[in-house]
């Protein structure tokens, strides 16, 4: 039986980098954002149902994230309808990954893990964290969003202190070396648990 570890955190906390560290240690990693990209791509499972609900969201046979942003901007209630289509498909994708993967530890990189009430599906949850000023400077350095957009995303996410309090493991991503040491420690703890299970 594989051990299922949920990995979460807020924007700019270093979650993707931490997920890569777990992969480098031999864990199999499932990425929620990558799953959504697959579902939205040409031939993806979300294209037909999304096209039926929001025909204007389909461009060149794929779901356009930019078009979805416009739709939600015009009608905020559309987000619930979009999530009702996408979340079950993402869950199916995750289940298929878990069934088909023989790795000892499966890591599920899910930004909104607590917000979507998914924590019960995992054997443990690890939350990445970093000081708020580091988080903000990381996001701003990417140059992909304004300060207002960053604040809006933060307002929709559960406060990081609450995520950390609910997690089984907390990984501080202040430096790569420190984060890597903590990832290795989490893996060792999990392997220890599996031996005594």
Order of alpha helices (4+ residues) and beta strands (2+ residues): beta-alpha-beta-alpha-alpha-beta-beta-alpha-alpha-beta-beta-alpha-alpha-alpha-beta-alpha
